[in-house]
């Protein structure tokens, strides 16, 4: 369950919003995830991000693959360890944002929130 929770956190960090509100099938986003309807989930997520003027180019195939493995509802099929995450193609090629990039993102987010 810890890897599943980390997958949810990673998705929050990338998108800026909670991927699902409750872990109930009545939550449509959670339902898509547990049913493996990833193509639909990614399409809706990217559409939402576009409406909020958020960049979605961070959704590489490698990131999607990693998140799908981390959020797999079957613990036997879910990625099994932090080491496996570190060995993923996405993790190996991801460069951390600079302090300036983080600050600018935070400023833009505050400005967007103030405008709404």
MMTF fields as JSON, N, C-alpha, C and O atoms, coordinates in Angstrom:
{
  "mmtfVersion": "1.0.0",
  "mmtfProducer": "UNKNOWN",
  "numBonds": 463,
  "numAtoms": 464,
  "numGroups": 116,
  "numChains": 1,
  "numModels": 1,
  "chainsPerModel": [1],
  "groupsPerChain": [116],
  "chainIdList": ["A"],
  "bondAtomList": [4, 2, 8, 6, 12, 10, 16, 14, 20, 18, 24, 22, 28, 26, 32, 30, 36, 34, 40, 38, 44, 42, 48, 46, 52, 50, 56, 54, 60, 58, 64, 62, 68, 66, 72, 70, 76, 74, 80, 78, 84, 82, 88, 86, 92, 90, 96, 94, 100, 98, 104, 102, 108, 106, 112, 110, 116, 114, 120, 118, 124, 122, 128, 126, 132, 130, 136, 134, 140, 138, 144, 142, 148, 146, 152, 150, 156, 154, 160, 158, 164, 162, 168, 166, 172, 170, 176, 174, 180, 178, 184, 182, 188, 186, 192, 190, 196, 194, 200, 198, 204, 202, 208, 206, 212, 210, 216, 214, 220, 218, 224, 222, 228, 226, 232, 230, 236, 234, 240, 238, 244, 242, 248, 246, 252, 250, 256, 254, 260, 258, 264, 262, 268, 266, 272, 270, 276, 274, 280, 278, 284, 282, 288, 286, 292, 290, 296, 294, 300, 298, 304, 302, 308, 306, 312, 310, 316, 314, 320, 318, 324, 322, 328, 326, 332, 330, 336, 334, 340, 338, 344, 342, 348, 346, 352, 350, 356, 354, 360, 358, 364, 362, 368, 366, 372, 370, 376, 374, 380, 378, 384, 382, 388, 386, 392, 390, 396, 394, 400, 398, 404, 402, 408, 406, 412, 410, 416, 414, 420, 418, 424, 422, 428, 426, 432, 430, 436, 434, 440, 438, 444, 442, 448, 446, 452, 450, 456, 454, 460, 458],
  "bondOrderList": [1, 1, 1, 1, 1, 1, 1, 1, 1, 1, 1, 1, 1, 1, 1, 1, 1, 1, 1, 1, 1, 1, 1, 1, 1, 1, 1, 1, 1, 1, 1, 1, 1, 1, 1, 1, 1, 1, 1, 1, 1, 1, 1, 1, 1, 1, 1, 1, 1, 1, 1, 1, 1, 1, 1, 1, 1, 1, 1, 1, 1, 1, 1, 1, 1, 1, 1, 1, 1, 1, 1, 1, 1, 1, 1, 1, 1, 1, 1, 1, 1, 1, 1, 1, 1, 1, 1, 1, 1, 1, 1, 1, 1, 1, 1, 1, 1, 1, 1, 1, 1, 1, 1, 1, 1, 1, 1, 1, 1, 1, 1, 1, 1, 1, 1],
  "groupList": [{"groupName": "UNK", "atomNameList": ["N", "CA", "C", "O"], "elementList": ["N", "C", "C", "O"], "formalChargeList": [0, 0, 0, 0], "bondAtomList": [1, 0, 2, 1, 3, 2], "bondOrderList": [1, 1, 2], "singleLetterCode": "X", "chemCompType": "L-PEPTIDE LINKING"}],
  "groupTypeList": [0, 0, 0, 0, 0, 0, 0, 0, 0, 0, 0, 0, 0, 0, 0, 0, 0, 0, 0, 0, 0, 0, 0, 0, 0, 0, 0, 0, 0, 0, 0, 0, 0, 0, 0, 0, 0, 0, 0, 0, 0, 0, 0, 0, 0, 0, 0, 0, 0, 0, 0, 0, 0, 0, 0, 0, 0, 0, 0, 0, 0, 0, 0, 0, 0, 0, 0, 0, 0, 0, 0, 0, 0, 0, 0, 0, 0, 0, 0, 0, 0, 0, 0, 0, 0, 0, 0, 0, 0, 0, 0, 0, 0, 0, 0, 0, 0, 0, 0, 0, 0, 0, 0, 0, 0, 0, 0, 0, 0, 0, 0, 0, 0, 0, 0, 0],
  "groupIdList": [1, 2, 3, 4, 5, 6, 7, 8, 9, 10, 11, 12, 13, 14, 15, 16, 17, 18, 19, 20, 21, 22, 23, 24, 25, 26, 27, 28, 29, 30, 31, 32, 33, 34, 35, 36, 37, 38, 39, 40, 41, 42, 43, 44, 45, 46, 47, 48, 49, 50, 51, 52, 53, 54, 55, 56, 57, 58, 59, 60, 61, 62, 63, 64, 65, 66, 67, 68, 69, 70, 71, 72, 73, 74, 75, 76, 77, 78, 79, 80, 81, 82, 83, 84, 85, 86, 87, 88, 89, 90, 91, 92, 93, 94, 95, 96, 97, 98, 99, 100, 101, 102, 103, 104, 105, 106, 107, 108, 109, 110, 111, 112, 113, 114, 115, 116],
  "secStructList": [7, 2, 2, 2, 2, 2, 2, 2, 2, 2, 2, 2, 2, 2, 2, 1, 1, 7, 1, 7, 1, 7, 1, 1, 6, 6, 1, 2, 2, 2, 2, 2, 2, 2, 6, 6, 7, 2, 2, 2, 2, 2, 2, 2, 2, 2, 2, 2, 2, 2, 2, 6, 6, 7, 7, 7, 6, 6, 7, 7, 2, 2, 2, 2, 2, 2, 2, 2, 2, 2, 6, 7, 1, 1, 6, 6, 6, 1, 7, 7, 7, 2, 2, 2, 2, 2, 6, 1, 2, 2, 2, 2, 2, 7, 7, 7, 7, 7, 2, 2, 2, 2, 2, 2, 2, 2, 2, 2, 2, 2, 2, 2, 2, 2, 2, 7],
  "xCoordList": [0.817, 0.0, 0.863, 0.43, 2.061, 2.925, 3.297, 3.339, 3.567, 3.915, 2.709, 2.864, 1.513, 0.299, 0.183, -0.097, 0.393, 0.326, 1.391, 1.127, 2.582, 3.634, 3.249, 3.541, 2.597, 2.129, 1.116, 1.139, 0.229, -0.76, -0.058, -0.406, 0.919, 1.672, 2.431, 2.436, 3.059, 3.788, 2.832, 3.164, 1.668, 0.679, 0.23, 0.025, 0.08, -0.266, 0.848, 0.573, 2.101, 3.224, 3.283, 3.6, 2.985, 3.081, 1.903, 2.082, 0.707, -0.483, -0.916, -1.547, -0.577, -1.021, -2.405, -2.964, -2.963, -4.269, -4.355, -3.608, -5.286, -5.498, -6.128, -7.165, -5.528, -6.047, -7.418, -8.15, -7.773, -9.115, -9.408, -8.512, -10.667, -11.065, -11.281, -11.012, -11.766, -11.986, -11.659, -11.717, -11.323, -10.995, -12.255, -12.295, -13.273, -14.543, -14.825, -14.453, -15.472, -15.784, -16.731, -16.834, -17.425, -18.304, -17.503, -18.044, -16.224, -15.337, -14.887, -14.159, -15.314, -15.066, -13.575, -13.176, -12.744, -11.301, -10.702, -9.917, -11.06, -10.565, -11.034, -10.273, -12.272, -12.815, -12.024, -11.74, -11.666, -10.864, -9.516, -9.037, -8.903, -7.59, -7.673, -6.872, -8.62, -8.673, -9.132, -8.865, -9.819, -10.243, -9.196, -9.359, -8.113, -7.055, -7.426, -6.878, -8.342, -8.77, -7.851, -8.292, -6.584, -5.57, -5.654, -5.429, -5.967, -6.036, -7.069, -6.813, -8.218, -9.264, -8.819, -9.025, -8.212, -7.748, -6.74, -6.852, -5.753, -4.733, -5.34, -4.961, -6.266, -6.905, -7.654, -7.528, -8.421, -9.164, -8.224, -8.463, -7.162, -6.203, -5.517, -5.386, -5.085, -4.409, -5.372, -4.969, -6.616, -7.62, -7.824, -7.898, -7.915, -8.085, -6.894, -7.062, -5.696, -4.49, -4.454, -4.054, -4.866, -4.878, -5.836, -5.524, -6.998, -7.966, -7.39, -7.738, -6.519, -5.894, -4.573, -3.813, -4.308, -3.072, -1.826, -0.816, -1.911, -0.769, -0.126, -0.817, 1.177, 1.895, 1.712, 1.847, 1.405, 1.224, 2.303, 2.2, 3.34, 4.398, 5.195, 5.987, 4.987, 5.645, 5.08, 5.625, 4.009, 3.377, 4.032, 3.399, 5.264, 5.966, 5.422, 4.776, 5.702, 5.304, 5.928, 5.294, 7.182, 7.87, 7.19, 7.075, 6.739, 6.048, 4.718, 4.377, 3.971, 2.686, 2.867, 2.108, 3.868, 4.128, 4.438, 3.904, 5.305, 5.661, 4.433, 4.2, 3.654, 2.466, 1.455, 0.844, 1.282, 0.362, 0.838, 0.024, 2.145, 2.69, 2.559, 2.297, 2.739, 2.637, 1.19, 0.931, 0.245, -1.16, -1.952, -3.183, -1.257, -1.926, -2.66, -2.049, -3.963, -4.71, -4.319, -4.554, -3.732, -3.31, -1.898, -0.946, -1.744, -0.422, 0.614, 1.812, 0.167, 1.093, 1.649, 2.7, 0.946, 1.396, 1.994, 2.648, 1.775, 2.267, 3.778, 4.354, 4.424, 5.869, 6.171, 5.443, 7.219, 7.372, 8.266, 8.227, 9.061, 10.0, 10.453, 10.293, 11.017, 11.61, 12.749, 12.935, 13.497, 14.604, 14.097, 14.739, 12.957, 12.376, 11.952, 12.066, 11.467, 11.116, 12.372, 12.369, 13.442, 14.716, 15.291, 16.033, 14.96, 15.452, 14.558, 14.888, 13.44, 12.517, 13.13, 13.974, 12.694, 13.201, 12.91, 13.75, 11.733, 11.384, 12.316, 12.824, 12.535, 13.371, 14.793, 15.403, 15.314, 16.699, 16.914, 18.001, 15.891, 16.109, 15.541, 15.656, 14.935, 14.348, 15.406, 16.16, 15.438, 16.358, 15.538, 14.527, 15.948, 15.182, 15.126, 16.058, 14.019, 13.874, 14.845, 15.17, 15.295, 16.167, 15.329, 14.101, 15.989, 15.296, 14.496, 13.365, 15.078, 14.409, 13.157, 12.128, 13.237, 12.074, 10.942, 9.775, 11.287, 10.28, 9.645, 8.425, 10.467, 9.941, 9.0, 7.935, 9.387, 8.537, 7.214, 6.166, 7.26, 6.038, 5.127, 3.914, 5.709, 4.907, 4.282, 3.128, 5.018, 4.5, 3.341, 2.301, 3.533, 2.47, 1.221, 0.102, 1.411, 0.269, -0.493, -1.723, 0.215, -0.445, -1.183, -2.279, -0.585, -1.236, -2.497, -3.506, -2.456, -3.638, -4.741, -5.913, -4.36, -5.349, -5.988, -7.193, -5.187, -5.693, -6.649, -7.627, -6.349, -7.193, -8.544, -9.542, -8.559, -9.824, -10.587, -11.68],
  "yCoordList": [-1.188, 0.0, 1.255, 2.291, 1.192, 2.37, 2.817, 4.017, 1.884, 2.24, 2.879, 3.837, 2.363, 2.949, 4.398, 5.289, 4.639, 5.995, 6.899, 8.069, 6.367, 7.153, 7.5, 8.596, 6.57, 6.83, 7.964, 8.821, 7.959, 9.03, 10.364, 11.377, 10.365, 11.596, 12.09, 13.287, 11.19, 11.576, 12.212, 13.215, 11.638, 12.191, 13.584, 14.471, 13.775, 15.1, 16.093, 17.218, 15.687, 16.586, 16.977, 18.122, 16.046, 16.304, 17.142, 18.03, 16.866, 17.536, 18.745, 19.665, 18.736, 19.815, 19.592, 20.488, 18.403, 18.114, 16.644, 15.8, 16.372, 15.018, 14.158, 14.532, 13.027, 12.206, 11.596, 11.279, 11.429, 10.976, 11.418, 11.505, 11.69, 12.224, 11.132, 11.331, 9.989, 8.887, 7.571, 7.46, 6.596, 5.282, 4.41, 3.297, 4.963, 4.281, 4.224, 5.131, 3.172, 3.071, 4.168, 4.43, 4.812, 5.923, 7.148, 8.028, 7.213, 8.275, 7.865, 6.885, 8.605, 8.183, 8.066, 7.151, 8.975, 8.887, 7.643, 6.938, 7.364, 6.162, 4.917, 3.965, 4.93, 3.789, 3.525, 2.373, 4.589, 4.416, 3.791, 2.919, 4.238, 3.724, 2.246, 1.449, 1.872, 0.463, -0.466, -1.667, 0.084, -0.73, -0.733, -1.412, 0.036, 0.068, 0.844, 0.581, 1.79, 2.598, 3.82, 4.967, 3.533, 4.579, 5.555, 6.749, 5.092, 6.009, 7.103, 8.279, 6.718, 7.683, 8.588, 9.801, 8.004, 8.791, 9.846, 11.009, 9.45, 10.405, 11.5, 12.666, 11.137, 12.118, 13.157, 14.356, 12.719, 13.639, 14.507, 15.702, 13.905, 14.645, 15.727, 16.865, 15.38, 16.359, 17.465, 18.622, 17.125, 18.128, 19.094, 20.307, 18.559, 19.394, 20.329, 21.512, 19.797, 20.61, 21.719, 22.845, 21.406, 22.403, 23.539, 24.707, 23.204, 24.222, 25.147, 26.326, 24.607, 25.4, 26.023, 26.544, 25.967, 26.514, 25.9, 26.576, 24.612, 23.893, 23.072, 22.504, 23.01, 22.231, 20.746, 20.288, 20.01, 18.568, 17.775, 16.554, 18.457, 17.714, 16.839, 15.998, 17.034, 16.181, 14.766, 13.879, 14.546, 13.237, 12.378, 12.027, 12.054, 11.183, 9.76, 9.392, 8.993, 7.578, 6.882, 6.036, 7.243, 6.621, 6.955, 6.097, 8.208, 8.59, 7.862, 7.339, 7.827, 7.136, 5.663, 5.113, 5.032, 3.619, 3.417, 2.508, 4.271, 4.158, 4.354, 3.565, 5.384, 5.638, 4.499, 4.116, 3.971, 2.843, 1.631, 0.889, 1.431, 0.324, 0.586, -0.334, 1.833, 2.183, 2.173, 1.852, 2.521, 2.612, 1.36, 1.365, 0.309, -0.952, -1.46, -1.601, -1.736, -2.186, -3.582, -3.918, -4.38, -5.731, -5.662, -5.424, -5.866, -5.773, -6.719, -6.437, -7.829, -8.77, -8.266, -8.722, -7.322, -6.757, -5.366, -4.854, -4.751, -3.405, -3.424, -4.397, -2.347, -2.217, -2.452, -1.962, -3.185, -3.731, -2.949, -3.197, -2.021, -1.376, -0.016, 0.31, 0.759, 2.048, 1.815, 2.6, 0.759, 0.456, 0.275, 0.731, -0.384, -0.575, 0.772, 0.983, 1.672, 3.011, 3.722, 4.348, 3.629, 4.256, 3.677, 4.357, 2.451, 1.797, 2.084, 1.701, 2.753, 3.023, 4.014, 4.831, 3.927, 4.817, 6.275, 7.144, 6.552, 7.928, 8.489, 9.602, 7.727, 8.21, 8.477, 9.477, 7.593, 7.731, 8.978, 9.556, 9.405, 10.546, 11.862, 12.899, 11.826, 13.033, 13.869, 13.378, 15.14, 16.085, 16.939, 17.513, 17.035, 17.853, 19.311, 19.821, 19.97, 21.396, 22.203, 21.832, 23.307, 24.206, 24.986, 25.02, 25.593, 26.4, 27.512, 27.797, 28.131, 29.213, 28.712, 29.387, 27.535, 26.971, 26.698, 26.958, 26.183, 25.91, 27.215, 27.298, 28.229, 29.523, 30.128, 30.638, 30.074, 30.629, 29.871, 30.478, 28.576, 27.774, 28.156, 28.279, 28.342, 28.729, 30.112, 30.328, 31.032, 32.382, 32.318, 32.944, 31.547, 31.415, 30.779, 31.195, 29.78, 29.116, 30.091, 30.13, 30.875, 31.865, 32.909, 33.337, 33.314, 34.286, 33.714, 34.412, 32.449, 31.794, 31.673, 31.905, 31.306, 31.169, 32.512, 32.585, 33.575, 34.914, 35.393, 36.087, 35.009, 35.419, 34.711, 35.237, 33.514, 32.746, 33.145, 32.632],
  "zCoordList": [0.0, 0.0, 0.0, -0.505, 0.547, 0.573, -0.834, -1.103, -1.734, -3.115, -3.796, -4.554, -3.535, -4.086, -3.613, -4.416, -2.327, -1.769, -2.387, -2.661, -2.605, -3.256, -4.691, -5.169, -5.371, -6.729, -6.747, -7.631, -5.762, -5.658, -5.398, -6.004, -4.507, -4.22, -5.449, -5.735, -6.165, -7.375, -8.38, -9.01, -8.524, -9.442, -8.984, -9.812, -7.69, -7.151, -7.471, -7.888, -7.279, -7.549, -9.024, -9.349, -9.909, -11.345, -11.843, -12.678, -11.339, -11.856, -11.032, -11.551, -9.757, -8.884, -8.303, -7.671, -8.51, -7.906, -7.518, -8.012, -6.621, -6.115, -7.215, -7.762, -7.544, -8.647, -8.37, -9.308, -7.113, -6.754, -5.326, -4.486, -5.076, -3.778, -2.731, -1.546, -3.179, -2.24, -2.925, -4.15, -2.135, -2.691, -2.738, -2.213, -3.386, -3.583, -5.081, -5.826, -5.508, -6.936, -7.4, -8.599, -6.464, -6.836, -7.28, -7.95, -6.916, -7.394, -8.793, -8.947, -9.809, -11.19, -11.514, -12.235, -10.994, -11.26, -10.615, -11.249, -9.373, -8.698, -9.45, -9.619, -9.893, -10.629, -11.906, -12.233, -12.631, -13.854, -13.525, -14.25, -12.426, -12.029, -11.673, -12.161, -10.838, -10.423, -11.536, -11.497, -12.522, -13.672, -14.783, -15.797, -14.583, -15.587, -16.839, -17.909, -16.726, -17.867, -17.996, -17.93, -18.178, -18.147, -19.31, -19.116, -20.494, -21.642, -21.378, -21.637, -20.869, -20.54, -19.405, -19.454, -18.388, -17.245, -17.685, -17.297, -18.497, -18.939, -19.805, -19.69, -20.657, -21.526, -20.692, -20.943, -19.717, -18.851, -18.017, -17.845, -17.506, -16.687, -17.512, -17.062, -18.699, -19.542, -19.984, -20.103, -20.223, -20.571, -19.41, -19.61, -18.21, -17.019, -16.851, -16.554, -17.041, -16.891, -17.942, -17.644, -19.159, -20.229, -19.885, -20.119, -19.33, -18.93, -17.857, -17.791, -17.029, -15.957, -16.413, -15.596, -17.709, -18.3, -17.679, -17.487, -17.369, -16.809, -17.911, -18.756, -17.901, -18.906, -18.631, -17.496, -19.679, -19.504, -20.234, -20.348, -20.732, -21.422, -20.448, -20.874, -19.149, -18.157, -18.17, -17.512, -18.9, -18.95, -20.028, -21.024, -19.826, -20.767, -20.654, -19.674, -21.672, -21.644, -20.437, -19.807, -20.114, -18.976, -17.649, -16.774, -17.499, -16.266, -16.155, -15.094, -17.247, -17.223, -16.868, -16.071, -17.46, -17.167, -15.689, -15.053, -15.147, -13.729, -12.847, -11.931, -13.108, -12.288, -12.393, -11.395, -13.571, -13.737, -12.939, -12.388, -12.876, -12.084, -10.592, -9.818, -10.188, -8.765, -8.28, -7.12, -9.155, -8.77, -9.141, -9.105, -9.491, -9.815, -8.567, -7.508, -8.685, -7.507, -7.012, -5.852, -7.878, -7.49, -6.919, -7.664, -5.608, -4.988, -5.6, -5.552, -6.171, -6.792, -8.112, -8.562, -8.737, -10.01, -9.836, -10.744, -8.675, -8.395, -8.267, -7.78, -8.705, -8.525, -7.041, -6.177, -6.748, -5.404, -4.448, -3.243, -4.944, -4.02, -4.537, -5.714, -3.636, -3.995, -4.987, -5.916, -4.794, -5.706, -7.132, -8.078, -7.295, -8.637, -9.234, -10.441, -8.391, -8.868, -9.345, -10.405, -8.57, -8.945, -10.233, -10.942, -10.533, -11.75, -12.963, -14.085, -12.733, -13.845, -14.828, -14.462, -16.076, -17.127, -16.785, -17.02, -16.235, -15.888, -14.812, -14.945, -13.768, -12.663, -13.136, -12.756, -13.957, -14.418, -15.259, -15.237, -16.005, -16.884, -16.344, -16.997, -15.167, -14.6, -13.892, -13.052, -14.256, -13.635, -12.679, -13.084, -11.424, -10.473, -10.921, -11.543, -10.595, -10.915, -10.061, -8.933, -10.627, -9.868, -8.853, -8.942, -7.918, -6.918, -7.602, -7.208, -8.616, -9.334, -10.043, -10.038, -10.651, -11.327, -10.339, -10.635, -9.185, -8.156, -7.687, -7.543, -7.449, -7.008, -8.048, -7.701, -9.308, -10.37, -10.474, -10.695, -10.318, -10.35, -9.199, -9.372, -8.032, -6.863, -7.07, -6.7, -7.646, -7.905, -8.899, -8.694, -9.988, -10.99, -10.391, -10.692, -9.549, -8.914, -8.034, -8.077, -7.241, -6.386, -7.218, -6.855, -8.326, -9.197, -9.812, -9.917, -10.222, -10.798, -9.756, -10.053, -8.529, -7.462, -7.133, -6.888, -7.127, -6.834, -7.927, -7.65, -9.185, -10.314, -10.296, -10.789, -9.723, -9.687, -8.484, -8.248]
}
